[in-house]
């Protein structure tokens, strides 16, 4: 028989630590916690420990997340 409370359990396979997210994104764990606090990446806090959604961290890593103006893309090759 299925556990009626099973849907309330967190699938930890989709969640990683701030250290793992930092390595994936290329920033420090403190910067990952800042991204989590500002809802820039999907995260959950359990007590004092942040857990980061793996897909959200991958998407952030793939984005152009550097601050400031972005370089213009040239359409012609010289």
PDB file as gemmi writes it, atoms N, CA and C in Angstrom:
CRYST1    1.000    1.000    1.000  90.00  90.00  90.00 P 1                      
ATOM      1  N   UNK A   1       0.844  -1.182   0.000  1.00  0.00           N  
ATOM      2  CA  UNK A   1       0.000   0.000   0.000  1.00  0.00           C  
ATOM      3  C   UNK A   1       0.882   1.236   0.000  1.00  0.00           C  
ATOM      4  N   UNK A   2       0.476   2.253  -0.785  1.00  0.00           N  
ATOM      5  CA  UNK A   2       1.259   3.487  -0.891  1.00  0.00           C  
ATOM      6  C   UNK A   2       1.145   4.327   0.365  1.00  0.00           C  
ATOM      7  N   UNK A   3       2.231   5.011   0.669  1.00  0.00           N  
ATOM      8  CA  UNK A   3       2.261   5.921   1.805  1.00  0.00           C  
ATOM      9  C   UNK A   3       1.512   7.199   1.431  1.00  0.00           C  
ATOM     10  N   UNK A   4       0.432   7.568   2.141  1.00  0.00           N  
ATOM     11  CA  UNK A   4      -0.322   8.770   1.776  1.00  0.00           C  
ATOM     12  C   UNK A   4       0.493  10.056   1.910  1.00  0.00           C  
ATOM     13  N   UNK A   5       1.521  10.049   2.709  1.00  0.00           N  
ATOM     14  CA  UNK A   5       2.351  11.237   2.877  1.00  0.00           C  
ATOM     15  C   UNK A   5       3.535  11.283   1.925  1.00  0.00           C  
ATOM     16  N   UNK A   6       3.628  10.309   1.026  1.00  0.00           N  
ATOM     17  CA  UNK A   6       4.787  10.223   0.136  1.00  0.00           C  
ATOM     18  C   UNK A   6       4.914  11.432  -0.770  1.00  0.00           C  
ATOM     19  N   UNK A   7       3.807  12.017  -1.188  1.00  0.00           N  
ATOM     20  CA  UNK A   7       3.887  13.170  -2.091  1.00  0.00           C  
ATOM     21  C   UNK A   7       4.473  14.391  -1.398  1.00  0.00           C  
ATOM     22  N   UNK A   8       4.491  14.400  -0.095  1.00  0.00           N  
ATOM     23  CA  UNK A   8       5.045  15.526   0.652  1.00  0.00           C  
ATOM     24  C   UNK A   8       6.560  15.432   0.786  1.00  0.00           C  
ATOM     25  N   UNK A   9       7.139  14.275   0.454  1.00  0.00           N  
ATOM     26  CA  UNK A   9       8.583  14.094   0.565  1.00  0.00           C  
ATOM     27  C   UNK A   9       9.293  14.822  -0.565  1.00  0.00           C  
ATOM     28  N   UNK A  10      10.443  15.352  -0.261  1.00  0.00           N  
ATOM     29  CA  UNK A  10      11.250  16.073  -1.237  1.00  0.00           C  
ATOM     30  C   UNK A  10      12.147  15.094  -1.970  1.00  0.00           C  
ATOM     31  N   UNK A  11      12.124  15.126  -3.300  1.00  0.00           N  
ATOM     32  CA  UNK A  11      13.007  14.300  -4.112  1.00  0.00           C  
ATOM     33  C   UNK A  11      14.371  14.976  -4.142  1.00  0.00           C  
ATOM     34  N   UNK A  12      15.314  14.472  -3.367  1.00  0.00           N  
ATOM     35  CA  UNK A  12      16.624  15.116  -3.260  1.00  0.00           C  
ATOM     36  C   UNK A  12      17.444  14.985  -4.531  1.00  0.00           C  
ATOM     37  N   UNK A  13      17.022  14.140  -5.478  1.00  0.00           N  
ATOM     38  CA  UNK A  13      17.747  14.008  -6.732  1.00  0.00           C  
ATOM     39  C   UNK A  13      17.749  15.284  -7.540  1.00  0.00           C  
ATOM     40  N   UNK A  14      16.740  16.133  -7.350  1.00  0.00           N  
ATOM     41  CA  UNK A  14      16.677  17.383  -8.101  1.00  0.00           C  
ATOM     42  C   UNK A  14      17.289  18.553  -7.344  1.00  0.00           C  
ATOM     43  N   UNK A  15      17.786  18.333  -6.135  1.00  0.00           N  
ATOM     44  CA  UNK A  15      18.340  19.394  -5.297  1.00  0.00           C  
ATOM     45  C   UNK A  15      19.813  19.148  -5.032  1.00  0.00           C  
ATOM     46  N   UNK A  16      20.596  20.215  -5.056  1.00  0.00           N  
ATOM     47  CA  UNK A  16      22.035  20.120  -4.801  1.00  0.00           C  
ATOM     48  C   UNK A  16      22.429  21.143  -3.736  1.00  0.00           C  
ATOM     49  N   UNK A  17      23.603  20.970  -3.176  1.00  0.00           N  
ATOM     50  CA  UNK A  17      24.081  21.879  -2.140  1.00  0.00           C  
ATOM     51  C   UNK A  17      24.568  23.188  -2.766  1.00  0.00           C  
ATOM     52  N   UNK A  18      24.765  24.198  -1.937  1.00  0.00           N  
ATOM     53  CA  UNK A  18      25.289  25.465  -2.446  1.00  0.00           C  
ATOM     54  C   UNK A  18      26.696  25.278  -3.018  1.00  0.00           C  
ATOM     55  N   UNK A  19      27.462  24.400  -2.432  1.00  0.00           N  
ATOM     56  CA  UNK A  19      28.820  24.136  -2.938  1.00  0.00           C  
ATOM     57  C   UNK A  19      28.759  23.512  -4.329  1.00  0.00           C  
ATOM     58  N   UNK A  20      27.871  22.525  -4.515  1.00  0.00           N  
ATOM     59  CA  UNK A  20      27.727  21.889  -5.825  1.00  0.00           C  
ATOM     60  C   UNK A  20      27.219  22.898  -6.863  1.00  0.00           C  
ATOM     61  N   UNK A  21      26.258  23.732  -6.456  1.00  0.00           N  
ATOM     62  CA  UNK A  21      25.728  24.751  -7.362  1.00  0.00           C  
ATOM     63  C   UNK A  21      26.810  25.760  -7.727  1.00  0.00           C  
ATOM     64  N   UNK A  22      27.633  26.123  -6.757  1.00  0.00           N  
ATOM     65  CA  UNK A  22      28.715  27.082  -7.011  1.00  0.00           C  
ATOM     66  C   UNK A  22      29.688  26.533  -8.049  1.00  0.00           C  
ATOM     67  N   UNK A  23      30.028  25.260  -7.939  1.00  0.00           N  
ATOM     68  CA  UNK A  23      30.930  24.642  -8.913  1.00  0.00           C  
ATOM     69  C   UNK A  23      30.280  24.587 -10.292  1.00  0.00           C  
ATOM     70  N   UNK A  24      28.998  24.291 -10.325  1.00  0.00           N  
ATOM     71  CA  UNK A  24      28.270  24.201 -11.590  1.00  0.00           C  
ATOM     72  C   UNK A  24      28.184  25.555 -12.282  1.00  0.00           C  
ATOM     73  N   UNK A  25      27.915  26.606 -11.493  1.00  0.00           N  
ATOM     74  CA  UNK A  25      27.721  27.950 -12.050  1.00  0.00           C  
ATOM     75  C   UNK A  25      29.046  28.666 -12.275  1.00  0.00           C  
ATOM     76  N   UNK A  26      30.031  28.392 -11.419  1.00  0.00           N  
ATOM     77  CA  UNK A  26      31.318  29.075 -11.522  1.00  0.00           C  
ATOM     78  C   UNK A  26      31.403  30.297 -10.630  1.00  0.00           C  
ATOM     79  N   UNK A  27      30.726  30.230  -9.488  1.00  0.00           N  
ATOM     80  CA  UNK A  27      30.756  31.314  -8.510  1.00  0.00           C  
ATOM     81  C   UNK A  27      31.048  30.711  -7.137  1.00  0.00           C  
ATOM     82  N   UNK A  28      31.056  31.543  -6.103  1.00  0.00           N  
ATOM     83  CA  UNK A  28      31.285  31.046  -4.753  1.00  0.00           C  
ATOM     84  C   UNK A  28      29.967  30.593  -4.112  1.00  0.00           C  
ATOM     85  N   UNK A  29      30.044  29.746  -3.079  1.00  0.00           N  
ATOM     86  CA  UNK A  29      28.818  29.364  -2.366  1.00  0.00           C  
ATOM     87  C   UNK A  29      28.069  30.572  -1.787  1.00  0.00           C  
ATOM     88  N   UNK A  30      28.797  31.610  -1.357  1.00  0.00           N  
ATOM     89  CA  UNK A  30      28.128  32.818  -0.854  1.00  0.00           C  
ATOM     90  C   UNK A  30      27.313  33.486  -1.955  1.00  0.00           C  
ATOM     91  N   UNK A  31      27.847  33.511  -3.171  1.00  0.00           N  
ATOM     92  CA  UNK A  31      27.102  34.098  -4.287  1.00  0.00           C  
ATOM     93  C   UNK A  31      25.867  33.266  -4.614  1.00  0.00           C  
ATOM     94  N   UNK A  32      25.963  31.946  -4.483  1.00  0.00           N  
ATOM     95  CA  UNK A  32      24.805  31.073  -4.702  1.00  0.00           C  
ATOM     96  C   UNK A  32      23.726  31.384  -3.663  1.00  0.00           C  
ATOM     97  N   UNK A  33      24.113  31.557  -2.409  1.00  0.00           N  
ATOM     98  CA  UNK A  33      23.130  31.893  -1.367  1.00  0.00           C  
ATOM     99  C   UNK A  33      22.465  33.234  -1.668  1.00  0.00           C  
ATOM    100  N   UNK A  34      23.218  34.187  -2.185  1.00  0.00           N  
ATOM    101  CA  UNK A  34      22.642  35.475  -2.580  1.00  0.00           C  
ATOM    102  C   UNK A  34      21.625  35.281  -3.708  1.00  0.00           C  
ATOM    103  N   UNK A  35      21.970  34.477  -4.696  1.00  0.00           N  
ATOM    104  CA  UNK A  35      21.045  34.196  -5.798  1.00  0.00           C  
ATOM    105  C   UNK A  35      19.771  33.528  -5.277  1.00  0.00           C  
ATOM    106  N   UNK A  36      19.920  32.667  -4.290  1.00  0.00           N  
ATOM    107  CA  UNK A  36      18.762  31.989  -3.697  1.00  0.00           C  
ATOM    108  C   UNK A  36      17.886  32.983  -2.926  1.00  0.00           C  
ATOM    109  N   UNK A  37      18.512  33.846  -2.126  1.00  0.00           N  
ATOM    110  CA  UNK A  37      17.751  34.826  -1.327  1.00  0.00           C  
ATOM    111  C   UNK A  37      16.993  35.807  -2.206  1.00  0.00           C  
ATOM    112  N   UNK A  38      17.534  36.129  -3.374  1.00  0.00           N  
ATOM    113  CA  UNK A  38      16.910  37.105  -4.262  1.00  0.00           C  
ATOM    114  C   UNK A  38      16.001  36.441  -5.298  1.00  0.00           C  
ATOM    115  N   UNK A  39      15.744  35.138  -5.137  1.00  0.00           N  
ATOM    116  CA  UNK A  39      14.887  34.369  -6.044  1.00  0.00           C  
ATOM    117  C   UNK A  39      15.379  34.368  -7.489  1.00  0.00           C  
ATOM    118  N   UNK A  40      16.679  34.535  -7.673  1.00  0.00           N  
ATOM    119  CA  UNK A  40      17.258  34.481  -9.010  1.00  0.00           C  
ATOM    120  C   UNK A  40      17.345  33.032  -9.480  1.00  0.00           C  
ATOM    121  N   UNK A  41      17.589  32.121  -8.543  1.00  0.00           N  
ATOM    122  CA  UNK A  41      17.550  30.690  -8.827  1.00  0.00           C  
ATOM    123  C   UNK A  41      16.576  30.046  -7.848  1.00  0.00           C  
ATOM    124  N   UNK A  42      15.993  28.931  -8.251  1.00  0.00           N  
ATOM    125  CA  UNK A  42      15.025  28.227  -7.411  1.00  0.00           C  
ATOM    126  C   UNK A  42      15.771  27.510  -6.289  1.00  0.00           C  
ATOM    127  N   UNK A  43      15.359  27.782  -5.061  1.00  0.00           N  
ATOM    128  CA  UNK A  43      16.034  27.193  -3.905  1.00  0.00           C  
ATOM    129  C   UNK A  43      15.057  27.059  -2.751  1.00  0.00           C  
ATOM    130  N   UNK A  44      15.423  26.217  -1.793  1.00  0.00           N  
ATOM    131  CA  UNK A  44      14.651  26.057  -0.566  1.00  0.00           C  
ATOM    132  C   UNK A  44      15.618  26.070   0.608  1.00  0.00           C  
ATOM    133  N   UNK A  45      15.147  26.615   1.704  1.00  0.00           N  
ATOM    134  CA  UNK A  45      15.981  26.669   2.903  1.00  0.00           C  
ATOM    135  C   UNK A  45      15.416  25.717   3.941  1.00  0.00           C  
ATOM    136  N   UNK A  46      16.271  24.848   4.442  1.00  0.00           N  
ATOM    137  CA  UNK A  46      15.915  23.898   5.482  1.00  0.00           C  
ATOM    138  C   UNK A  46      16.748  24.238   6.712  1.00  0.00           C  
ATOM    139  N   UNK A  47      16.126  24.909   7.670  1.00  0.00           N  
ATOM    140  CA  UNK A  47      16.881  25.401   8.817  1.00  0.00           C  
ATOM    141  C   UNK A  47      17.826  26.484   8.331  1.00  0.00           C  
ATOM    142  N   UNK A  48      19.120  26.250   8.445  1.00  0.00           N  
ATOM    143  CA  UNK A  48      20.102  27.223   7.958  1.00  0.00           C  
ATOM    144  C   UNK A  48      20.785  26.756   6.662  1.00  0.00           C  
ATOM    145  N   UNK A  49      20.316  25.648   6.093  1.00  0.00           N  
ATOM    146  CA  UNK A  49      20.943  25.064   4.903  1.00  0.00           C  
ATOM    147  C   UNK A  49      20.100  25.335   3.661  1.00  0.00           C  
ATOM    148  N   UNK A  50      20.718  25.940   2.642  1.00  0.00           N  
ATOM    149  CA  UNK A  50      20.066  26.162   1.360  1.00  0.00           C  
ATOM    150  C   UNK A  50      20.278  24.936   0.482  1.00  0.00           C  
ATOM    151  N   UNK A  51      19.212  24.518  -0.209  1.00  0.00           N  
ATOM    152  CA  UNK A  51      19.297  23.483  -1.238  1.00  0.00           C  
ATOM    153  C   UNK A  51      18.840  24.129  -2.537  1.00  0.00           C  
ATOM    154  N   UNK A  52      19.595  23.914  -3.585  1.00  0.00           N  
ATOM    155  CA  UNK A  52      19.389  24.586  -4.861  1.00  0.00           C  
ATOM    156  C   UNK A  52      18.833  23.593  -5.877  1.00  0.00           C  
ATOM    157  N   UNK A  53      17.836  24.026  -6.647  1.00  0.00           N  
ATOM    158  CA  UNK A  53      17.282  23.184  -7.694  1.00  0.00           C  
ATOM    159  C   UNK A  53      18.314  23.038  -8.809  1.00  0.00           C  
ATOM    160  N   UNK A  54      18.647  21.791  -9.131  1.00  0.00           N  
ATOM    161  CA  UNK A  54      19.703  21.495 -10.114  1.00  0.00           C  
ATOM    162  C   UNK A  54      19.392  22.122 -11.477  1.00  0.00           C  
ATOM    163  N   UNK A  55      18.158  21.982 -11.967  1.00  0.00           N  
ATOM    164  CA  UNK A  55      17.800  22.536 -13.274  1.00  0.00           C  
ATOM    165  C   UNK A  55      17.897  24.056 -13.288  1.00  0.00           C  
ATOM    166  N   UNK A  56      17.510  24.692 -12.181  1.00  0.00           N  
ATOM    167  CA  UNK A  56      17.591  26.139 -12.085  1.00  0.00           C  
ATOM    168  C   UNK A  56      19.050  26.606 -12.117  1.00  0.00           C  
ATOM    169  N   UNK A  57      19.924  25.882 -11.422  1.00  0.00           N  
ATOM    170  CA  UNK A  57      21.357  26.221 -11.416  1.00  0.00           C  
ATOM    171  C   UNK A  57      21.956  26.032 -12.811  1.00  0.00           C  
ATOM    172  N   UNK A  58      21.554  24.953 -13.506  1.00  0.00           N  
ATOM    173  CA  UNK A  58      22.057  24.716 -14.863  1.00  0.00           C  
ATOM    174  C   UNK A  58      21.597  25.825 -15.810  1.00  0.00           C  
ATOM    175  N   UNK A  59      20.337  26.231 -15.685  1.00  0.00           N  
ATOM    176  CA  UNK A  59      19.809  27.297 -16.539  1.00  0.00           C  
ATOM    177  C   UNK A  59      20.537  28.606 -16.275  1.00  0.00           C  
ATOM    178  N   UNK A  60      20.796  28.904 -15.004  1.00  0.00           N  
ATOM    179  CA  UNK A  60      21.520  30.129 -14.664  1.00  0.00           C  
ATOM    180  C   UNK A  60      22.943  30.078 -15.216  1.00  0.00           C  
ATOM    181  N   UNK A  61      23.576  28.916 -15.104  1.00  0.00           N  
ATOM    182  CA  UNK A  61      24.946  28.768 -15.607  1.00  0.00           C  
ATOM    183  C   UNK A  61      24.999  28.971 -17.121  1.00  0.00           C  
ATOM    184  N   UNK A  62      23.958  28.562 -17.822  1.00  0.00           N  
ATOM    185  CA  UNK A  62      23.928  28.678 -19.287  1.00  0.00           C  
ATOM    186  C   UNK A  62      23.570  30.086 -19.751  1.00  0.00           C  
ATOM    187  N   UNK A  63      23.013  30.904 -18.853  1.00  0.00           N  
ATOM    188  CA  UNK A  63      22.602  32.258 -19.229  1.00  0.00           C  
ATOM    189  C   UNK A  63      23.777  33.220 -19.162  1.00  0.00           C  
ATOM    190  N   UNK A  64      23.607  34.379 -19.797  1.00  0.00           N  
ATOM    191  CA  UNK A  64      24.618  35.432 -19.714  1.00  0.00           C  
ATOM    192  C   UNK A  64      24.273  36.269 -18.488  1.00  0.00           C  
ATOM    193  N   UNK A  65      24.781  35.865 -17.334  1.00  0.00           N  
ATOM    194  CA  UNK A  65      24.395  36.463 -16.059  1.00  0.00           C  
ATOM    195  C   UNK A  65      25.372  37.507 -15.534  1.00  0.00           C  
ATOM    196  N   UNK A  66      26.317  37.917 -16.344  1.00  0.00           N  
ATOM    197  CA  UNK A  66      27.263  38.939 -15.888  1.00  0.00           C  
ATOM    198  C   UNK A  66      26.574  40.302 -15.854  1.00  0.00           C  
ATOM    199  N   UNK A  67      26.820  41.096 -14.835  1.00  0.00           N  
ATOM    200  CA  UNK A  67      26.198  42.422 -14.756  1.00  0.00           C  
ATOM    201  C   UNK A  67      26.795  43.383 -15.784  1.00  0.00           C  
ATOM    202  N   UNK A  68      26.059  44.444 -16.058  1.00  0.00           N  
ATOM    203  CA  UNK A  68      26.562  45.486 -16.949  1.00  0.00           C  
ATOM    204  C   UNK A  68      26.099  45.310 -18.379  1.00  0.00           C  
ATOM    205  N   UNK A  69      26.506  46.254 -19.227  1.00  0.00           N  
ATOM    206  CA  UNK A  69      26.085  46.197 -20.628  1.00  0.00           C  
ATOM    207  C   UNK A  69      26.670  44.977 -21.332  1.00  0.00           C  
ATOM    208  N   UNK A  70      25.902  44.426 -22.239  1.00  0.00           N  
ATOM    209  CA  UNK A  70      26.330  43.259 -23.003  1.00  0.00           C  
ATOM    210  C   UNK A  70      26.971  43.720 -24.308  1.00  0.00           C  
ATOM    211  N   UNK A  71      28.014  43.034 -24.746  1.00  0.00           N  
ATOM    212  CA  UNK A  71      28.648  43.418 -26.022  1.00  0.00           C  
ATOM    213  C   UNK A  71      27.686  43.198 -27.171  1.00  0.00           C  
ATOM    214  N   UNK A  72      27.783  44.074 -28.165  1.00  0.00           N  
ATOM    215  CA  UNK A  72      26.938  43.921 -29.341  1.00  0.00           C  
ATOM    216  C   UNK A  72      27.454  42.769 -30.178  1.00  0.00           C  
ATOM    217  N   UNK A  73      26.512  42.006 -30.723  1.00  0.00           N  
ATOM    218  CA  UNK A  73      26.894  40.892 -31.570  1.00  0.00           C  
ATOM    219  C   UNK A  73      27.042  41.395 -33.000  1.00  0.00           C  
ATOM    220  N   UNK A  74      28.154  41.093 -33.591  1.00  0.00           N  
ATOM    221  CA  UNK A  74      28.414  41.525 -34.963  1.00  0.00           C  
ATOM    222  C   UNK A  74      27.822  40.506 -35.922  1.00  0.00           C  
ATOM    223  N   UNK A  75      27.097  40.999 -36.930  1.00  0.00           N  
ATOM    224  CA  UNK A  75      26.479  40.106 -37.899  1.00  0.00           C  
ATOM    225  C   UNK A  75      27.398  39.824 -39.077  1.00  0.00           C  
ATOM    226  N   UNK A  76      28.491  40.537 -39.190  1.00  0.00           N  
ATOM    227  CA  UNK A  76      29.405  40.310 -40.309  1.00  0.00           C  
ATOM    228  C   UNK A  76      30.784  39.941 -39.786  1.00  0.00           C  
ATOM    229  N   UNK A  77      31.469  39.126 -40.534  1.00  0.00           N  
ATOM    230  CA  UNK A  77      32.833  38.758 -40.169  1.00  0.00           C  
ATOM    231  C   UNK A  77      33.797  39.562 -41.009  1.00  0.00           C  
ATOM    232  N   UNK A  78      34.738  40.258 -40.379  1.00  0.00           N  
ATOM    233  CA  UNK A  78      35.717  41.087 -41.096  1.00  0.00           C  
ATOM    234  C   UNK A  78      37.008  40.379 -41.252  1.00  0.00           C  
TER     235      UNK A  78                                                      
END                                                                             
